[in-house]
């Protein structure tokens, strides 16, 4: 069915312009009363199929994957996806009413304009469907330029995340910074720790607690 039950009532949980491509189970139920958000990720790869392989490998997927050719939906928006790190005993992330979008590409490189147009159109639908305001509560995104590395200074304030609706980048979500000891699955299927990666290196997944 296109519409499924949600804690707030009945909503359209399937984006009409998406291709339905379920990969992983949702992360349970949303935390009741938490404000709706849109979280923006990049796949850190160059193809949707590479992203789909990574999702299947780690049994975690966002709500949507987008490139210049279209939008794929993996999870209904009325239930939480599982694409953010969520440490036990820490700040709730995936279940805090965040609709998660993975854009095919790299955080430190220019994005395809056609893909960005599709992301914008998808965001307008999510904003209308779930009453997400067009604001960035944690401030403007900070990203590396020309693959020069993490610029730092990301605002991951837990109080803002817990209380304010709007748009967030992955780098603005509490607990979601890759540490040097984080295990990373490379494209040759080797696991290495993040300290050995090169800037802009394509990866398949990172080992996170969800």
VEXKE-673007 format. One line per 8 residues: number of its first residue (from 1); their letters; for each residue x negated, y negated, z negated of N, C-alpha, C, CB. Coordinates in nm, 2 decimals, always signed. Glycine has a CB too. Example, Ala and Ser with C-alpha at 12.3 -4.5 7.8 and 13.67 -1.06 7.14 Angstrom:
<sites>
1) as) -1.32:+0.57:-0.78:-1.23:+0.45:-0.78:-1.32:+0.33:-0.78:-1.13:+0.45:-0.90  -1.28:+0.22:-0.71:-1.37:+0.11:-0.71:-1.29:+0.00:-0.79:-1.41:+0.06:-0.57 .
</sites>
This chain:
<sites>
1) xxxxxxxx) -0.08:+0.12:+0.00:+0.00:+0.00:+0.00:-0.09:-0.12:+0.00:+0.09:+0.00:-0.12  -0.04:-0.23:+0.06:-0.12:-0.36:+0.06:-0.11:-0.43:-0.07:-0.06:-0.45:+0.17  -0.01:-0.42:-0.15:+0.00:-0.48:-0.28:+0.00:-0.38:-0.39:+0.13:-0.57:-0.28  -0.08:-0.40:-0.49:-0.08:-0.31:-0.60:-0.07:-0.38:-0.73:-0.22:-0.23:-0.60  -0.03:-0.31:-0.84:+0.00:-0.38:-0.96:-0.13:-0.43:-1.02:+0.06:-0.28:-1.06  -0.12:-0.55:-1.08:-0.23:-0.61:-1.15:-0.18:-0.66:-1.29:-0.29:-0.73:-1.07  -0.27:-0.69:-1.39:-0.22:-0.73:-1.52:-0.14:-0.86:-1.51:-0.34:-0.75:-1.61  -0.17:-0.95:-1.41:-0.10:-1.08:-1.41:+0.04:-1.06:-1.33:-0.18:-1.18:-1.34 .
9) xxxxxxxx) +0.07:-0.95:-1.28:+0.19:-0.93:-1.20:+0.15:-0.86:-1.06:+0.26:-1.06:-1.17  +0.23:-0.89:-0.96:+0.21:-0.83:-0.83:+0.14:-0.93:-0.74:+0.34:-0.78:-0.78  +0.03:-0.88:-0.68:-0.05:-0.97:-0.59:-0.09:-0.90:-0.47:-0.18:-1.02:-0.66  -0.12:-0.97:-0.36:-0.17:-0.91:-0.24:-0.32:-0.88:-0.26:-0.15:-1.00:-0.12  -0.35:-0.76:-0.28:-0.49:-0.72:-0.32:-0.58:-0.68:-0.20:-0.48:-0.61:-0.42  -0.52:-0.68:-0.08:-0.60:-0.64:+0.04:-0.60:-0.76:+0.13:-0.53:-0.52:+0.10  -0.72:-0.80:+0.17:-0.74:-0.91:+0.26:-0.69:-0.87:+0.40:-0.89:-0.96:+0.27  -0.60:-0.93:+0.46:-0.54:-0.89:+0.59:-0.63:-0.88:+0.70:-0.42:-0.98:+0.63 .
17) xxxxxxxx) -0.74:-0.96:+0.70:-0.84:-0.96:+0.81:-0.96:-0.86:+0.79:-0.89:-1.10:+0.84  -0.95:-0.78:+0.69:-1.06:-0.69:+0.66:-1.04:-0.55:+0.72:-1.08:-0.68:+0.51  -1.15:-0.48:+0.73:-1.15:-0.34:+0.76:-1.16:-0.26:+0.62:-1.26:-0.30:+0.86  -1.07:-0.17:+0.60:-1.07:-0.10:+0.47:-1.18:+0.01:+0.47:-0.93:-0.04:+0.44  -1.27:+0.00:+0.38:-1.39:+0.09:+0.38:-1.42:+0.12:+0.23:-1.51:+0.03:+0.45  -1.34:+0.21:+0.16:-1.37:+0.24:+0.02:-1.50:+0.32:+0.01:-1.25:+0.31:-0.04  -1.58:+0.29:-0.09:-1.71:+0.36:-0.11:-1.72:+0.41:-0.25:-1.82:+0.27:-0.07  -1.69:+0.32:-0.35:-1.71:+0.36:-0.49:-1.58:+0.32:-0.57:-1.83:+0.28:-0.55 .
25) xxxxxxxx) -1.57:+0.38:-0.68:-1.45:+0.36:-0.77:-1.46:+0.22:-0.84:-1.44:+0.47:-0.88  -1.35:+0.16:-0.87:-1.35:+0.03:-0.94:-1.41:+0.05:-1.08:-1.21:-0.03:-0.94  -1.43:-0.07:-1.14:-1.49:-0.07:-1.28:-1.39:-0.08:-1.39:-1.59:-0.18:-1.29  -1.28:+0.00:-1.38:-1.18:+0.00:-1.48:-1.08:-0.11:-1.45:-1.24:-0.01:-1.61  -1.05:-0.19:-1.56:-0.95:-0.30:-1.55:-1.02:-0.43:-1.59:-0.84:-0.27:-1.65  -0.96:-0.54:-1.54:-1.01:-0.67:-1.58:-0.98:-0.70:-1.72:-0.94:-0.78:-1.49  -1.06:-0.78:-1.78:-1.04:-0.83:-1.92:-0.92:-0.93:-1.91:-1.16:-0.90:-1.98  -0.81:-0.90:-1.99:-0.69:-0.98:-1.98:-0.72:-1.13:-2.02:-0.58:-0.92:-2.07 .
33) xxxxxxxx) -0.67:-1.22:-1.95:-0.68:-1.36:-1.98:-0.81:-1.43:-1.94:-0.67:-1.38:-2.13  -0.90:-1.36:-1.88:-1.02:-1.42:-1.83:-1.00:-1.50:-1.70:-1.14:-1.32:-1.81  -1.07:-1.61:-1.68:-1.05:-1.69:-1.56:-1.10:-1.63:-1.44:-1.11:-1.83:-1.58  -1.03:-1.65:-1.32:-1.07:-1.59:-1.20:-1.19:-1.66:-1.14:-0.95:-1.59:-1.10  -1.28:-1.58:-1.08:-1.40:-1.63:-1.02:-1.43:-1.56:-0.88:-1.52:-1.60:-1.11  -1.51:-1.62:-0.80:-1.57:-1.56:-0.68:-1.72:-1.55:-0.70:-1.53:-1.63:-0.55  -1.78:-1.44:-0.69:-1.92:-1.42:-0.70:-1.98:-1.39:-0.57:-1.96:-1.31:-0.81  -2.09:-1.47:-0.53:-2.15:-1.46:-0.40:-2.28:-1.38:-0.42:-2.17:-1.60:-0.34 .
41) xxxxxxxx) -2.30:-1.28:-0.34:-2.42:-1.20:-0.34:-2.48:-1.20:-0.20:-2.40:-1.05:-0.38  -2.61:-1.16:-0.18:-2.66:-1.12:-0.05:-2.71:-0.98:-0.06:-2.78:-1.22:-0.01  -2.70:-0.90:+0.05:-2.73:-0.76:+0.04:-2.88:-0.74:+0.03:-2.68:-0.69:+0.16  -2.97:-0.84:+0.07:-3.11:-0.82:+0.08:-3.15:-0.71:+0.18:-3.17:-0.78:-0.06  -3.07:-0.71:+0.29:-3.09:-0.62:+0.40:-3.03:-0.68:+0.53:-3.03:-0.48:+0.38  -3.05:-0.61:+0.64:-3.02:-0.68:+0.77:-2.89:-0.61:+0.83:-3.13:-0.67:+0.86  -2.83:-0.51:+0.77:-2.72:-0.45:+0.84:-2.61:-0.41:+0.74:-2.76:-0.33:+0.92  -2.48:-0.40:+0.78:-2.38:-0.35:+0.69:-2.40:-0.21:+0.65:-2.24:-0.37:+0.75 .
49) xxxxxxxx) -2.45:-0.13:+0.75:-2.47:+0.02:+0.72:-2.57:+0.04:+0.62:-2.50:+0.09:+0.85  -2.68:-0.04:+0.62:-2.78:-0.03:+0.51:-2.72:-0.06:+0.38:-2.89:-0.12:+0.54  -2.63:-0.16:+0.37:-2.56:-0.20:+0.25:-2.47:-0.09:+0.20:-2.48:-0.33:+0.26  -2.40:-0.03:+0.30:-2.30:+0.08:+0.26:-2.38:+0.20:+0.20:-2.22:+0.12:+0.38  -2.50:+0.23:+0.26:-2.58:+0.34:+0.21:-2.63:+0.31:+0.06:-2.71:+0.36:+0.30  -2.66:+0.18:+0.04:-2.71:+0.14:-0.09:-2.59:+0.16:-0.19:-2.76:+0.00:-0.09  -2.47:+0.11:-0.15:-2.35:+0.12:-0.24:-2.33:+0.27:-0.28:-2.23:+0.06:-0.18  -2.33:+0.36:-0.18:-2.31:+0.50:-0.20:-2.41:+0.56:-0.29:-2.30:+0.57:-0.07 .
57) xxxxxxxx) -2.54:+0.52:-0.27:-2.65:+0.57:-0.35:-2.63:+0.54:-0.50:-2.78:+0.52:-0.30  -2.59:+0.42:-0.53:-2.58:+0.38:-0.67:-2.44:+0.39:-0.72:-2.64:+0.24:-0.69  -2.34:+0.43:-0.64:-2.20:+0.45:-0.67:-2.14:+0.32:-0.73:-2.19:+0.56:-0.78  -2.18:+0.21:-0.67:-2.13:+0.08:-0.70:-2.11:+0.00:-0.57:-2.23:+0.00:-0.80  -2.00:-0.08:-0.57:-1.97:-0.16:-0.45:-1.90:-0.29:-0.49:-1.89:-0.08:-0.35  -1.92:-0.39:-0.40:-1.85:-0.52:-0.43:-1.71:-0.50:-0.37:-1.92:-0.64:-0.36  -1.63:-0.60:-0.38:-1.50:-0.60:-0.32:-1.51:-0.61:-0.16:-1.41:-0.72:-0.37  -1.61:-0.70:-0.12:-1.62:-0.73:+0.02:-1.77:-0.73:+0.07:-1.55:-0.86:+0.06 .
65) xxxxxxxx) -1.79:-0.68:+0.19:-1.92:-0.71:+0.26:-1.88:-0.78:+0.39:-1.99:-0.57:+0.29  -1.97:-0.88:+0.42:-1.94:-0.97:+0.54:-2.07:-0.99:+0.62:-1.89:-1.11:+0.49  -2.05:-0.98:+0.75:-2.16:-1.02:+0.84:-2.09:-1.10:+0.96:-2.25:-0.90:+0.90  -2.17:-1.13:+1.06:-2.11:-1.21:+1.17:-2.01:-1.14:+1.25:-2.22:-1.25:+1.26  -1.99:-1.01:+1.23:-1.90:-0.93:+1.31:-1.77:-0.90:+1.24:-1.96:-0.80:+1.35  -1.76:-0.93:+1.11:-1.64:-0.90:+1.04:-1.65:-0.89:+0.89:-1.58:-0.78:+1.09  -1.54:-0.85:+0.83:-1.53:-0.83:+0.68:-1.48:-0.69:+0.65:-1.43:-0.94:+0.62  -1.55:-0.62:+0.56:-1.52:-0.49:+0.51:-1.47:-0.50:+0.37:-1.64:-0.39:+0.53 .
73) xxxxxxxx) -1.36:-0.44:+0.33:-1.32:-0.44:+0.19:-1.33:-0.30:+0.14:-1.17:-0.49:+0.18  -1.39:-0.30:+0.02:-1.42:-0.17:-0.05:-1.34:-0.14:-0.17:-1.57:-0.16:-0.09  -1.29:-0.24:-0.23:-1.21:-0.23:-0.36:-1.10:-0.34:-0.35:-1.30:-0.26:-0.48  -0.98:-0.30:-0.40:-0.87:-0.40:-0.41:-0.91:-0.51:-0.50:-0.74:-0.33:-0.45  -0.87:-0.63:-0.47:-0.91:-0.74:-0.56:-0.83:-0.74:-0.69:-0.88:-0.87:-0.49  -0.73:-0.66:-0.71:-0.65:-0.65:-0.83:-0.72:-0.57:-0.94:-0.51:-0.60:-0.80  -0.83:-0.51:-0.90:-0.91:-0.43:-1.00:-1.06:-0.47:-0.98:-0.90:-0.27:-0.97  -1.14:-0.46:-1.08:-1.28:-0.51:-1.08:-1.37:-0.41:-0.99:-1.34:-0.52:-1.22 .
81) xxxxxxxx) -1.46:-0.48:-0.92:-1.56:-0.41:-0.85:-1.68:-0.39:-0.94:-1.60:-0.48:-0.71  -1.79:-0.32:-0.89:-1.90:-0.29:-0.98:-2.03:-0.33:-0.90:-1.90:-0.14:-1.02  -2.06:-0.46:-0.89:-2.18:-0.50:-0.82:-2.27:-0.59:-0.90:-2.14:-0.58:-0.69  -2.23:-0.62:-1.03:-2.32:-0.70:-1.12:-2.37:-0.61:-1.23:-2.24:-0.81:-1.18  -2.49:-0.64:-1.27:-2.55:-0.58:-1.39:-2.46:-0.61:-1.51:-2.70:-0.62:-1.41  -2.44:-0.51:-1.59:-2.35:-0.53:-1.71:-2.41:-0.44:-1.82:-2.20:-0.49:-1.69  -2.50:-0.50:-1.90:-2.57:-0.43:-2.01:-2.47:-0.40:-2.12:-2.69:-0.51:-2.06  -2.49:-0.28:-2.18:-2.40:-0.24:-2.29:-2.43:-0.34:-2.41:-2.43:-0.09:-2.34 .
89) xxxxxxxx) -2.31:-0.39:-2.46:-2.32:-0.48:-2.58:-2.35:-0.62:-2.54:-2.43:-0.43:-2.67  -2.36:-0.65:-2.41:-2.40:-0.78:-2.36:-2.27:-0.86:-2.32:-2.49:-0.78:-2.25  -2.29:-0.96:-2.23:-2.18:-1.04:-2.18:-2.10:-0.96:-2.07:-2.23:-1.17:-2.13  -1.97:-0.96:-2.08:-1.89:-0.89:-1.98:-1.91:-0.96:-1.84:-1.74:-0.89:-2.01  -1.94:-0.88:-1.74:-1.96:-0.94:-1.61:-1.86:-0.89:-1.50:-2.10:-0.91:-1.56  -1.87:-0.76:-1.46:-1.78:-0.71:-1.35:-1.63:-0.72:-1.38:-1.82:-0.57:-1.33  -1.60:-0.71:-1.51:-1.45:-0.70:-1.54:-1.39:-0.83:-1.58:-1.43:-0.60:-1.66  -1.47:-0.94:-1.56:-1.42:-1.07:-1.60:-1.35:-1.15:-1.49:-1.54:-1.16:-1.66 .
97) xxxxxxxx) -1.26:-1.08:-1.42:-1.19:-1.13:-1.31:-1.27:-1.20:-1.20:-1.09:-1.24:-1.36  -1.38:-1.13:-1.16:-1.46:-1.19:-1.06:-1.45:-1.10:-0.93:-1.61:-1.19:-1.10  -1.41:-1.17:-0.82:-1.40:-1.11:-0.69:-1.54:-1.12:-0.62:-1.29:-1.17:-0.60  -1.60:-1.01:-0.58:-1.74:-1.01:-0.54:-1.76:-0.99:-0.39:-1.81:-0.90:-0.62  -1.84:-1.08:-0.33:-1.86:-1.08:-0.19:-2.01:-1.06:-0.17:-1.82:-1.21:-0.12  -2.05:-0.96:-0.08:-2.19:-0.94:-0.04:-2.20:-0.99:+0.10:-2.23:-0.79:-0.05  -2.28:-1.09:+0.12:-2.31:-1.14:+0.26:-2.44:-1.06:+0.31:-2.34:-1.29:+0.26  -2.43:-1.00:+0.43:-2.55:-0.93:+0.48:-2.65:-1.03:+0.51:-2.51:-0.85:+0.61 .
105) xxxxxxxx) -2.77:-1.02:+0.45:-2.88:-1.11:+0.47:-2.96:-1.12:+0.35:-2.83:-1.25:+0.51  -3.05:-1.22:+0.34:-3.15:-1.23:+0.24:-3.13:-1.37:+0.16:-3.29:-1.22:+0.29  -3.14:-1.37:+0.03:-3.12:-1.49:-0.05:-3.22:-1.60:+0.00:-3.14:-1.46:-0.19  -3.34:-1.56:+0.04:-3.44:-1.66:+0.07:-3.46:-1.70:+0.21:-3.57:-1.62:+0.02  -3.36:-1.66:+0.29:-3.36:-1.69:+0.44:-3.23:-1.76:+0.48:-3.39:-1.56:+0.52  -3.24:-1.82:+0.60:-3.12:-1.89:+0.65:-3.01:-1.78:+0.68:-3.15:-1.96:+0.78  -2.89:-1.82:+0.67:-2.77:-1.73:+0.69:-2.71:-1.75:+0.83:-2.67:-1.75:+0.58  -2.66:-1.65:+0.88:-2.59:-1.66:+1.01:-2.46:-1.74:+1.00:-2.55:-1.51:+1.06 .
113) xxxxxxxx) -2.45:-1.84:+1.08:-2.34:-1.94:+1.07:-2.20:-1.87:+1.10:-2.36:-2.05:+1.17  -2.20:-1.78:+1.19:-2.07:-1.71:+1.21:-2.03:-1.63:+1.09:-2.08:-1.61:+1.33  -2.13:-1.57:+1.02:-2.10:-1.49:+0.90:-2.05:-1.59:+0.79:-2.22:-1.41:+0.85  -2.12:-1.70:+0.78:-2.08:-1.80:+0.67:-1.93:-1.85:+0.70:-2.17:-1.92:+0.67  -1.90:-1.86:+0.83:-1.76:-1.91:+0.86:-1.66:-1.80:+0.81:-1.74:-1.93:+1.01  -1.69:-1.67:+0.83:-1.60:-1.57:+0.78:-1.60:-1.56:+0.63:-1.65:-1.43:+0.84  -1.71:-1.59:+0.56:-1.71:-1.59:+0.42:-1.62:-1.71:+0.37:-1.85:-1.61:+0.36  -1.63:-1.82:+0.44:-1.55:-1.94:+0.40:-1.40:-1.91:+0.41:-1.58:-2.06:+0.48 .
121) xxxxxxxx) -1.36:-1.84:+0.52:-1.22:-1.80:+0.55:-1.17:-1.70:+0.44:-1.20:-1.75:+0.69  -1.26:-1.61:+0.41:-1.22:-1.51:+0.30:-1.21:-1.58:+0.17:-1.33:-1.40:+0.29  -1.29:-1.68:+0.14:-1.28:-1.75:+0.01:-1.15:-1.83:+0.00:-1.40:-1.84:+0.00  -1.11:-1.89:+0.11:-0.98:-1.96:+0.11:-0.87:-1.87:+0.07:-0.96:-2.03:+0.24  -0.87:-1.74:+0.12:-0.77:-1.64:+0.09:-0.78:-1.60:-0.06:-0.78:-1.52:+0.18  -0.90:-1.58:-0.11:-0.91:-1.54:-0.25:-0.87:-1.65:-0.34:-1.06:-1.50:-0.28  -0.91:-1.78:-0.31:-0.87:-1.89:-0.39:-0.71:-1.91:-0.39:-0.93:-2.02:-0.33  -0.65:-1.89:-0.28:-0.50:-1.90:-0.28:-0.44:-1.78:-0.35:-0.45:-1.90:-0.13 .
129) xxxxxxxx) -0.49:-1.66:-0.33:-0.43:-1.54:-0.39:-0.44:-1.53:-0.54:-0.49:-1.42:-0.33  -0.56:-1.57:-0.59:-0.59:-1.56:-0.73:-0.61:-1.69:-0.80:-0.71:-1.47:-0.75  -0.58:-1.80:-0.74:-0.58:-1.93:-0.80:-0.72:-1.96:-0.85:-0.49:-1.94:-0.92  -0.82:-1.95:-0.76:-0.96:-1.98:-0.79:-0.99:-2.12:-0.74:-1.06:-1.88:-0.73  -1.03:-2.21:-0.83:-1.06:-2.35:-0.79:-1.18:-2.36:-0.70:-1.07:-2.44:-0.91  -1.19:-2.46:-0.62:-1.31:-2.48:-0.53:-1.41:-2.56:-0.61:-1.27:-2.55:-0.40  -1.47:-2.51:-0.71:-1.57:-2.57:-0.79:-1.68:-2.47:-0.82:-1.51:-2.63:-0.92  -1.80:-2.52:-0.86:-1.91:-2.44:-0.90:-1.94:-2.47:-1.04:-2.04:-2.46:-0.80 .
137) xxxxxxxx) -1.89:-2.41:-1.14:-1.90:-2.45:-1.28:-2.05:-2.45:-1.33:-1.82:-2.36:-1.37  -2.13:-2.36:-1.28:-2.27:-2.35:-1.32:-2.36:-2.44:-1.24:-2.32:-2.21:-1.31  -2.30:-2.52:-1.15:-2.38:-2.62:-1.08:-2.42:-2.56:-0.94:-2.50:-2.66:-1.15  -2.50:-2.64:-0.86:-2.54:-2.60:-0.73:-2.63:-2.48:-0.74:-2.61:-2.72:-0.66  -2.62:-2.40:-0.63:-2.71:-2.28:-0.63:-2.85:-2.32:-0.60:-2.66:-2.18:-0.52  -2.95:-2.25:-0.65:-3.09:-2.27:-0.63:-3.14:-2.14:-0.56:-3.17:-2.30:-0.76  -3.21:-2.16:-0.44:-3.26:-2.04:-0.37:-3.40:-2.07:-0.31:-3.16:-2.01:-0.25  -3.47:-1.97:-0.28:-3.60:-1.98:-0.23:-3.59:-2.03:-0.08:-3.68:-1.85:-0.23 .
145) xxxxxxxx) -3.69:-2.11:-0.04:-3.70:-2.16:+0.09:-3.81:-2.09:+0.17:-3.73:-2.31:+0.09  -3.77:-2.03:+0.29:-3.86:-1.96:+0.37:-3.94:-1.85:+0.30:-3.97:-2.06:+0.43  -3.86:-1.78:+0.21:-3.92:-1.67:+0.14:-4.03:-1.70:+0.05:-3.97:-1.57:+0.24  -4.03:-1.82:-0.01:-4.14:-1.86:-0.10:-4.12:-1.82:-0.24:-4.15:-2.01:-0.09  -4.02:-1.74:-0.27:-4.01:-1.69:-0.41:-3.90:-1.76:-0.48:-4.13:-1.70:-0.48  -3.86:-1.70:-0.60:-3.75:-1.75:-0.68:-3.79:-1.89:-0.73:-3.73:-1.65:-0.80  -3.70:-1.99:-0.71:-3.74:-2.12:-0.76:-3.71:-2.14:-0.90:-3.65:-2.22:-0.68  -3.64:-2.05:-0.97:-3.62:-2.06:-1.11:-3.51:-2.16:-1.14:-3.75:-2.09:-1.19 .
153) xxxxxxxx) -3.49:-2.18:-1.27:-3.39:-2.29:-1.31:-3.24:-2.25:-1.29:-3.42:-2.41:-1.23  -3.21:-2.12:-1.28:-3.08:-2.08:-1.26:-3.00:-2.09:-1.39:-3.07:-1.93:-1.21  -2.87:-2.14:-1.37:-2.79:-2.16:-1.49:-2.70:-2.04:-1.51:-2.70:-2.29:-1.47  -2.74:-1.96:-1.61:-2.67:-1.84:-1.65:-2.60:-1.85:-1.78:-2.76:-1.71:-1.65  -2.55:-1.97:-1.81:-2.49:-2.00:-1.94:-2.37:-1.91:-1.96:-2.45:-2.15:-1.95  -2.37:-1.83:-2.06:-2.26:-1.73:-2.09:-2.13:-1.81:-2.12:-2.30:-1.64:-2.20  -2.14:-1.92:-2.19:-2.02:-1.99:-2.23:-1.95:-2.04:-2.11:-2.06:-2.11:-2.32  -2.02:-2.09:-2.01:-1.95:-2.13:-1.88:-1.89:-2.01:-1.81:-2.06:-2.20:-1.79 .
161) xxxxxxxx) -1.97:-1.91:-1.80:-1.92:-1.78:-1.73:-1.79:-1.73:-1.80:-2.03:-1.68:-1.73  -1.79:-1.73:-1.93:-1.67:-1.67:-2.00:-1.55:-1.76:-1.99:-1.71:-1.65:-2.14  -1.57:-1.89:-1.97:-1.45:-1.98:-1.99:-1.41:-2.05:-1.86:-1.48:-2.08:-2.09  -1.49:-2.06:-1.76:-1.45:-2.14:-1.64:-1.43:-2.07:-1.51:-1.56:-2.25:-1.63  -1.33:-2.09:-1.45:-1.30:-2.03:-1.31:-1.37:-2.11:-1.21:-1.15:-2.04:-1.28  -1.39:-2.04:-1.09:-1.46:-2.11:-0.98:-1.56:-2.01:-0.91:-1.53:-2.23:-1.03  -1.65:-2.07:-0.84:-1.75:-2.00:-0.76:-1.88:-1.99:-0.83:-1.77:-2.06:-0.62  -1.95:-1.87:-0.83:-2.07:-1.85:-0.89:-2.16:-1.77:-0.79:-2.06:-1.77:-1.02 .
169) xxxxxxxx) -2.29:-1.80:-0.79:-2.39:-1.71:-0.72:-2.43:-1.60:-0.82:-2.51:-1.79:-0.68  -2.48:-1.49:-0.76:-2.53:-1.38:-0.84:-2.63:-1.43:-0.94:-2.60:-1.27:-0.74  -2.72:-1.52:-0.90:-2.82:-1.58:-0.99:-2.77:-1.66:-1.10:-2.92:-1.66:-0.91  -2.64:-1.69:-1.10:-2.58:-1.77:-1.21:-2.50:-1.68:-1.30:-2.49:-1.87:-1.15  -2.50:-1.55:-1.28:-2.42:-1.46:-1.37:-2.51:-1.41:-1.48:-2.37:-1.34:-1.29  -2.46:-1.41:-1.61:-2.54:-1.37:-1.72:-2.59:-1.22:-1.70:-2.45:-1.37:-1.85  -2.71:-1.20:-1.74:-2.77:-1.06:-1.74:-2.82:-1.03:-1.60:-2.68:-0.96:-1.79  -2.80:-1.11:-1.50:-2.83:-1.07:-1.36:-2.95:-1.13:-1.30:-2.71:-1.10:-1.27 .
177) xxxxxxxx) -3.06:-1.11:-1.36:-3.19:-1.14:-1.30:-3.27:-1.02:-1.30:-3.26:-1.26:-1.38  -3.33:-0.99:-1.19:-3.42:-0.87:-1.18:-3.55:-0.89:-1.25:-3.44:-0.83:-1.03  -3.58:-0.80:-1.34:-3.70:-0.81:-1.42:-3.81:-0.73:-1.35:-3.68:-0.76:-1.56  -3.94:-0.75:-1.38:-4.05:-0.69:-1.31:-4.05:-0.54:-1.33:-4.18:-0.75:-1.36  -3.99:-0.49:-1.43:-3.99:-0.34:-1.45:-3.86:-0.27:-1.39:-4.00:-0.31:-1.60  -3.77:-0.35:-1.33:-3.65:-0.30:-1.27:-3.69:-0.20:-1.15:-3.56:-0.41:-1.22  -3.64:-0.08:-1.16:-3.66:+0.02:-1.05:-3.59:-0.03:-0.92:-3.62:+0.16:-1.09  -3.66:-0.03:-0.81:-3.61:-0.07:-0.68:-3.62:+0.05:-0.58:-3.68:-0.20:-0.63 .
185) xxxxxxxx) -3.51:+0.08:-0.51:-3.51:+0.18:-0.40:-3.55:+0.11:-0.27:-3.38:+0.25:-0.39  -3.66:+0.14:-0.21:-3.71:+0.08:-0.09:-3.65:+0.16:+0.03:-3.86:+0.09:-0.08  -3.67:+0.10:+0.15:-3.61:+0.16:+0.27:-3.67:+0.29:+0.31:-3.62:+0.06:+0.39  -3.79:+0.32:+0.26:-3.85:+0.45:+0.28:-3.81:+0.55:+0.17:-4.00:+0.44:+0.29  -3.71:+0.52:+0.09:-3.65:+0.60:-0.01:-3.75:+0.62:-0.13:-3.61:+0.73:+0.05  -3.85:+0.54:-0.14:-3.93:+0.54:-0.26:-3.88:+0.45:-0.37:-4.08:+0.51:-0.22  -3.89:+0.49:-0.49:-3.86:+0.40:-0.60:-3.98:+0.33:-0.65:-3.79:+0.48:-0.72  -3.98:+0.20:-0.66:-4.10:+0.13:-0.72:-4.04:+0.02:-0.81:-4.18:+0.06:-0.60 .
193) xxxxxxxx) -4.12:-0.03:-0.90:-4.07:-0.14:-0.99:-4.08:-0.27:-0.91:-4.16:-0.14:-1.12  -4.00:-0.37:-0.95:-3.99:-0.49:-0.88:-4.12:-0.57:-0.87:-3.88:-0.58:-0.95  -4.21:-0.55:-0.96:-4.34:-0.62:-0.96:-4.42:-0.59:-0.83:-4.42:-0.59:-1.08  -4.39:-0.48:-0.76:-4.47:-0.44:-0.65:-4.40:-0.48:-0.51:-4.49:-0.29:-0.65  -4.29:-0.55:-0.52:-4.22:-0.59:-0.40:-4.29:-0.72:-0.34:-4.07:-0.62:-0.42  -4.28:-0.73:-0.21:-4.32:-0.85:-0.14:-4.20:-0.94:-0.12:-4.39:-0.82:+0.00  -4.22:-1.08:-0.11:-4.12:-1.17:-0.08:-4.05:-1.14:+0.05:-4.17:-1.32:-0.08  -3.92:-1.12:+0.05:-3.85:-1.09:+0.17:-3.84:-0.95:+0.21:-3.90:-1.17:+0.29 .
201) xxxxxxxx) -3.90:-0.86:+0.13:-3.90:-0.72:+0.16:-3.76:-0.66:+0.16:-4.00:-0.64:+0.07  -3.72:-0.58:+0.26:-3.59:-0.52:+0.26:-3.58:-0.40:+0.16:-3.55:-0.48:+0.40  -3.48:-0.40:+0.09:-3.46:-0.29:-0.01:-3.32:-0.23:+0.00:-3.48:-0.34:-0.16  -3.30:-0.11:-0.05:-3.17:-0.05:-0.05:-3.08:-0.07:-0.17:-3.18:+0.10:-0.02  -3.15:-0.07:-0.29:-3.07:-0.08:-0.42:-3.17:-0.11:-0.53:-2.99:+0.05:-0.44  -3.11:-0.15:-0.64:-3.19:-0.16:-0.77:-3.11:-0.08:-0.87:-3.21:-0.30:-0.81  -3.18:-0.02:-0.97:-3.12:+0.07:-1.07:-3.07:-0.02:-1.18:-3.22:+0.17:-1.12  -2.94:-0.03:-1.19:-2.88:-0.12:-1.29:-2.79:-0.04:-1.38:-2.80:-0.23:-1.23 .
209) xx) -2.77:-0.09:-1.50:-2.67:-0.03:-1.59:-2.53:-0.10:-1.57:-2.71:-0.04:-1.74  -2.43:-0.02:-1.53:-2.30:-0.08:-1.51:-2.20:-0.03:-1.60:-2.26:-0.06:-1.36 .
</sites>
